[in-house]
Structure formats: C-alpha cells, structure tokens
Amino acid sequence: MGHFLIVGILVIVMAVLTYIGLDAAGLMPVQASAQAVSIDWLWNWQLVAISFLFSLIVVPLVYSLAVFRRKKGETGDGAHIEGNTPLEIAWTVIPLFIVLVFAYMGAYSLGETRRVDPNALVIKVQARQFAWTFEYPEYGIVSSELHLPVNKQVLLKMESADVIHSFWVPEFRVKQDVVPGRVTEYRITPTLIGSYKVRCAELCGSAHAYMENPVIVNSQADYDAWISAQAAIAAEAAKTPEGQGKSLTVKNGCIGCHSLDGSKMTGPTWFNLYGSEAALADGSTVLRDDAYIAESILNPKAKEVKGFAPTVMPAYPLTDEEIANIIAYLKTLK
Amino acid sequence: MINPSPARGWLFFAVGLAAAYAAGMGLVYAVSGVLTYVHLVPILLATVVSATTMSWGASGFSPLTKGFLGLTLGGLLGYALGLVIDLLVQGLVDWAAPTASLFSLLIGFTAFFLGVAGLNAVSKGLIWQIIGTLTGAILVSLIRAAMGLEWSGTFLFTEPAWVTGAFLGVLFFLGGNGSVSDWFKWARGIDTPEHHEDAPGWQKYLSVSLDHKVIGIQYTVTALFLIGVGGLFALIFRAELAASQLQFLTNDVRLFGQTGPQLYNTFMSLHGMIMIISILLGIAGMINYAVPFLLGAQDMAFPRLNAFSFWIAVPASVLMLMSLILGGFDTGWTGYPPLSARAPVGMQMFFLGVFTAGWSSILGALNTIATVLRMRAKGMTAFRMPIFVWAAVATSIIALTATQLIGLSFQLVMFQRLLGMGFFDPAKGGNPVLFQHLFWFYSHPAVYVFILPGLGIISELIPVFARKPLFGYRWIAMSSLAIALVGFLVWAHHMFTSGMNEYLRVPFMYSTLLVAVPTGVKFFSWVATLWKGKIWTPTPMLFVLGGLVVFLLGGLSGPPNATVSTDLHLHDTYFIVGHFHDTIFGGFVFPFFAAIYYWFPKATGRRMSETLGKLHFWLMTPAFFVLTFGMMRIGLLGMRRRIADYDPALNFDFTHLILTVAGFLIALSVMIFIYNFFHSIKNGEKAEGNIWGSRSPEWQVPSPLPAHNYDQPFEVVGEPYDYGLPGAKYIEFVKPAKSGRK
C-alpha cells in the first residue's frame, strides 16, 4: 500500500511539473489567426494528457528500478504475480474513453478551423517550382507577396503548375497541400498585424527549401492603400513592354529563383544579365542576347550556365510577344 | 613478413590514410590544376586504402585484408573502365560521371567479397548481377537502336534500358548464387538432400545456408551494414544542416549528375529507405533466428524459402546504392508523383529496389506463419508460446498482406514513366492523391511491422531481468494482434492536408487514436511486470528499458499528429521527424540491440563486453533524447522537413548544431557496438550456460546451439514466465523415439 501511495503522489507531482515545463517552454509560434485558437486550445489539452501519461509510466518504472532492485549476490525471484483482470479491463476501458473524448475534441476543433464566412475575400494562389504567386483578380494585381487585411476571413483558391506543394504559415497553423489538376481551398482569418512567410511544406524538388514568400497582414487602411498602389502600378505597367514583362515574371514565379539585385539564388541573377557573357556548364561561353534569353525560357536545358543546378528550370511556353516584353524588362535591370 | 598486432594496425592506418589522401589530392591537382584540400577523391581513396593497410597491420594478409585490397583495386579498375566506356559512347571524359562511379561501386563491392573468400554466394551473386544488368541494358539499347529510337541517355543507357537491366540483374543474382538451385533441380526431377551441411567457420555466412540460425545472422549483419550506410548518409546531411545557408552541398557541386541540393535530397531520401530496409532485415534476423528454437523446432517450415528471402535482399540493396549514382531522386522515400514521375533514373532504381525487398518481407512472413502454426513442440498451446512468437505472428500477418500495395503503387509510377500510363497525371485524367492512398495503405501498417517485433523483445526480456511473470500475458498477446488489425484502418492520417475529402479525415482520426489503447495495454503491462520484481540491469535490460522510454515518447507524440486540427500545423515538420525517430528507435533500434546482446552468447558461446555495452547505451541514449527533443521543438516553431537549408531568421542554427553533434555521438556509439560485436566473437568472455537465468527453452541447453537446435526434443509442461513459483517447470526434455532422425 505504501508503495502505491508514494508512487501516486510522485506521478501527480511529476505530471504537474512536466506540464508547467512544457507550457513555459513556449513551444508554439505566436498565434496569428482565428483558426489557430482552437488548434492551440487542443494542443494545450494534449500537453496535459502527455504530461500525465508520461509520468504515469516513467515514475513507477524509475521507482521500481530503485526500490525493487536485485541486490548484489541475491539469487531469488520476484513476486509471482501473473495478472489482474479487473486492472486490465480498467486500463483498456478508461484509455478508450479518454481517446474518444480527445477524438471528439479534435473533431470540434477541426470544425472551428473550417467555419465559413460567405463574404470571405477570394485570392488566387499559384504554386510552382519554386515560388508562390498571388493574384487579386478584381484589381488585376499579380504579386509575389501575399497581403491580407487583419480580422477578415480570406479564401485562398490554390492551384499548382507542376508538382504537389503545400501552403503553410506557421503562425496561422493551418496547412493545405496544393495539388496539380485541382483547386484546393484554404480559409484563414489573420488576427495579428505583422510580417510572416508562407513556407512550402511538401517536398517539391531541389529548391524546396527556398520556396518561401512574404505574407503581410495589414490593418484595413494599409491593406487598401497597398491594393490601390498595386492596382495603379499594374495599370501603368500594362501600358509598356517593360511593365508587362515585369508582370509576367511575377506571374510565372521567375523571381522565386532569379534575383533582381545580384544576390545568388537558385538561378542566375538578372541584374546586369542582358548583354553579358556567361560560361556554360560544358565549358563554352555565350553572349546573353535576345536569342539566348528566348531559348532559355523555351528550352532551359539547351544552354545551362555553369554553377547552377541543371534541369531545375522548367520550360515556359510563352508567346513571342511575352518573351519580347520580358527581354525589355530585363534590359532595365542594370 | 610483418608481425600483425593492433598497434601495427593503427600505425598502418595512419600511414595509409595520409599517403592515400595526399595521392588523391595529387590526382585532383593533376586533372584540375587546383589544390583542393576537401574533395571526394582523396576522401574515398583514403578510406579504402587506410582500411586495407589497417587490416594488413592488425591481421596480416588475412581474408579481410584481401577483401579491402579487392575493394580498392576493384574500385579503381571499375572507375577506369567506366571512364573508358563513357569516352567511347558519349565522346567525353567526365570525371564525376555516374557511369565511372557505378562501375567503381559494383566492381569494387564484388571484388571485396572475392578477396575475402573467393567465389562465394555473395561474390557469385554480384558478378551475375553485373552481367544481368549489362545484358538487359545492352539488349534494350540494341532493340531501341534497331527501332530508330534514342539508345543512349544522360547516364550511358536510356531509362528503359536501365530498368530492364536492373530487373534482369536481380534475377541473374538469384539464379547465379545458388539460392534457387534446389528448386530448379526439383523442377527437373532431381532430388536434393533435405539438409545441407554448412561449410565450417565463418565461410558459411557467405554461402547459401538453410540453417535458420545462419540466415538469422546473415540478416542481422546485413542490417547492421545498411544501418551504417544509412547512418553515413544522415551524418552527411546533418553536417550540412548544422548551420543555415549551404556550406558544402552547394549549387556549385556536381556529383553523380546532381548539384549539392539535389544530392541532399538523394541522401535524405536514401537515408529513409535504406534504414527502412535495414529494419525489415533486422526484424527478419530476430524472427528467423529465434522463432524456431523458441518453438522447439529444428528449423523454419521452409528453409529454402528462408534462404531465398534473405538473398533477394542483397540485390535490392545494390539497387538502392545504384539509385544514388544514377542521378539520385528528390522525392523522399515516399516517392509522391508528380515529382517522382519527373525525377531522374535513380528514381526507377529506388522503385525497383523497394519492389525487390518487398518480396523478402512477404515470403519471410509466409514462412513465419507456417512455422508457428505447424511446428510447435508438444504441449505448446497458443498461450504457452513465448510472447515474442505472438509478436512475430502479428508482424507477419501485416507483412504478408499489405506489402503488395507499396509494390503496386511504385509499379504504377514506373508504368507512368516507362509506358506513358497516366495513373497519377492530371493531364491524362489521373489523380496524384490516389498514389498516396495506395502507398500509405501499406506504409502505415508497415510501421507496425517495424515495431511489433521490438515490442515483443521488450515483453520477452522484462520477465527475465525482473525475475517476474509477464503481467497479463494473454492481453499482451492480443494487443499485438489488435495493433496489427487496427493498423490497417488508419492510413489516411498521413494525408490530412493532401486535398482528399475533408470529412474523410474525421473517421481516420478516430481510428488512429484507437491504436493508443492496445499500445497502452503493453506499457501498463510492462510497468506492472517490473513492479515488485527483482530487477537487474545488464546491457540487454538497459536497452529494453531505454527502448521502452523512447517508444513512450513516440507514443505520446502520436496523438497530436492523429488529431486533424493539430496535425495541420505539425504535418511535414520536424515534429513528425522527432515522432517517428522516437517510435523507430524505441520500437526497433533499442530492442534490436537488446536482442543482439541477449542472444549473442547463445549464438557464439561468448558474451559481448559489458563495459563497452554500457558505454554504447550511455552514449546513445542521452544523445538520442537531445536529438528528439530538439527536433520536436524546432518542428513546432516552423522547421519544415526535407529541406537542405533553412531561414536564418528562424534562429534554429544553434539547435541544428546540437542535433548534428547528437547524431555524430549516436554514430560513435554504434561504432563502439560494431567493434564489440566482431571482437567478442573470438575474444568475448566464455558464456556457455544459462547466463541470464532465463526459463526460455533455448537457454536450457548449452551454447552455442548445435545445427538442429535441440539434441533432445522437449515437451511443454507449464507456463513460460512462472518466475517466483518454486518448482514450476516450463519444459521437459523427452527421450527421442528410437527411429528419430536428427
């Protein structure tokens, strides 16, 4: 009886200490969405269960190792206890009940994350190797940054151009795969103004690690200002070849791999690219003129620059006009 | 000539290492004109040469020395051959060419076994595998050329040629090394002796033996080898991950047709699958070694099938290594299309390798079930079998029936690539999510295959080291079956974010959480067995207890993944990586070591060093705790899995450094184990009796066991785990019948 009492007390003490420790450790990122609330609530209850169950097993185990240890020179056996059917039934039925409760809590929490606001703002998301593109159809905006107004539900309609990707902002908690051949949906209500990142969470190829784009949660006023500014830029850009070229590079996710400022990314930087010479992987050099650029877009494998991942860039079947616009844009990057 | 000794061994190691490294650097300088200190050529050369010289110094011109010499010379010869072939066919000299590396690997590996013991089942098999691979590839290339199609590809042959070649290579291996010769003889009406006499000494481990104990050891040693290879890959990518930004697997690197990040993905993917295969071989090792003598049988029901199941794993492993060299693959071990449909040729080698290894699993399971059903000793009713046998049966039920699905899912992607069938291609009306259902329908039950035997080892060993009956034997036996059954109903919990039907996620959440109930029964029973026992903790027991606690962490990190809403955050992060390393280390790795330390004396008549065993445990266990808690922490905070590099702004650099150090410490502890294992075979303290005081049948006869286990058969007259009951017997040996055959 004494052993049981001591162990019982130790289990409760250890469970409480473990829970306090886990809670204090700040295991989750900051909570930035309405959907995160029920997820974090459930996670907290899971920590309670984990703390208790961990103690329930480890405390008697360590206690036994200390108290029921064979002493040096001892040769006898332990107590001949084969089992205890009521105990077996108890530790089958009670966990069964607890498991069902947690499953129900899980279903409830899932439901909370799927609450639908019929007036949700719809934004289109394009995922491709290795960048995200965001389209605001009613404004004609295509952006590599996702801007969202705080406290409004947003419905992202997501499509993939090539392989499976996955949309995840850790501070929002919710994650959803983007699958080629279908449109997957992601509902989120950001609640905390700030700068976050969407990080692709399904292995999509060699530069999967770098498939991250900014997600900015603005106040309503800042959001509206951003929309107006972007819409104006888009309208202006549509008037010139360079502007149209720039829109194309955002829309097709080019800037996910090609930097504009000289920094080294998955693909060669576009800064000062036009008209320069480059060493190719096979040892020859090439002048990066209109013909070369056109070929690189339509058939990237043909002439690959030394020092960059071969076969990573997919072919983009763009029209001659689109390519000409892009070249016009590239010429401005000096 | 020289007097071999350990000291000489170390001296020769140092000299060989330095000389070969310098020579390698010299070669690189001669070709590139640049003095490079860190390069694969000196590293590889130094490794094989120093192994040769070390062995020469420590053991003279022994089989092992000859083997390493073969590896070195064969590797160099193969490399030169590959360069020549590339020059002839492609017209260029590519020093980092996959062709040269592939020939180097295959010929070097074969030459190792030729050096060690001449023509044996391994070297013969490998020679035939090389012949078969080339035959198939050349045949298909000739046909393609005749049809006016492209007959040469990025990696010398085209993909269809490589796939055909690889497939034929597996068949030729099996045909050529003797593992199917008895069956072919029977098909031609020729009788063969029922029992084969094994070669004396260690040569039998390189031959086709029908003795389950030899096969069990072959499985175990191969598993340990693959753990080494998979572990090496992990150390490589963990070294890269130790700091953010790419340090050495950069875009400038070009090896085996892959850049640094692509190599990262290949190493990471192969780490997963090679470790999985090592688990399958390790559990086959434990089951094939122990089950017959636990039952009182002389051998498994089908000894030739047993041998075949082992030998087919060897060409499968070769295919895995070939996949690294033939362009690698960037999908992780899960191989999801559309990414896997567009990966390099290495993807096909991976698919074929897994398909081949699956045969080993299925046939081994069939053998186990037949043996348990039909070959138990007299009086051994179902509930008087050792508990490990229940675990083996539950495992085998899964392996027998579910493995086909991974073969099928991979086969469909192979057909999509080779024959244009659009199973998973939306442009052709296919559905990528379908692959995930087919794949996980096996791969989830597979994880129960991985852990049920290890949990059976824990159940088997705790009574011995607590000197107490196994608490609730029948409930534990049933819990293994329950886990196996419920395990078939949970697969889509790997797909909660996949885009499958939203509502479908809820029933899978319920079924997944349900698995916690029979698992809980095991944990409570283990603690109850320890309670009021007389516990002693030699090395096997340390690993049992360590496995229990680590598996507990795995089991407790399970429910947050099982619950859909929390899983939306956790999926594809390092939290999951932490979870499955917990379950795998706790359910397989720790119990596997426990089983080896426990049964080593039974196999050899000597025990492994207790000091080194304890060092292994106390190095591995804290390192593992650091690893797993670190992984789960950064996973929760935003560290995705399968990424070669991570955002410095996340502040994970320090944790990653710690994780890398922990990984290296685990590797060190395993190397200590490997040394202990091989050194103790000849030099371990003699241990010919029942050193653990176990009631189990195999410990009632002296060690090592004779060829057919028991000179006298036994009858079961009591319960297996009646420790603490005076006079209680489990088995009684009976006089054999006069006409009994040994």
Interface residues (C-beta under 8 A of the other chain):
Chain A: H3 A25 L27 M28 P29 S38 I39 L42 W43 Q46 A49 I50 L53 F54 I57 V58 P60 L61 S64 L65 F68 R69 R70 E74 G76 D77 G78 A79 H80 I81 E82 G83 N84 L87 E88 W91 T92 P95 L96 V99 L100 F102 A103 M105 G106 A107 S109 L110 E112 T113 R114 D162 V163 I164 S166 W168 P170 R173 V174 K175 Q176 D177 V178 V179 P180 G181 R182 T184 K197 R199 C200 A201 E202 L203 C204 G205 S206 A207 H208 A209 Y210 E212 K264 T266 G307 F308 A309 P310 V312
Chain B: N251 D252 G257 T259 P261 Q262 N265 D330 T331 G332 Y336 P338 L339 R342 P426 A427 G430 N431 P432 V433 A466 R467 K468 P469 F471 G472 Y473 R474 W475 T497 S498 G499 E502 R505 V506 M509 Y510 L513 L514 A516 V517 G520 V521 F523 F524 V527 A528 L530 W531 K532 G533 K534 I535 W536 T537 L545 L548 V549 L552 L553 L556 S557 P559 P560 A562 T563 V564 S565 T566 L568 H569 H571 D572 T573 R633 L636 L637 G638 R640 R641 R642 I643 A644 D645 Y646 D647 E719 Y721 D722 Y723 G724 L725
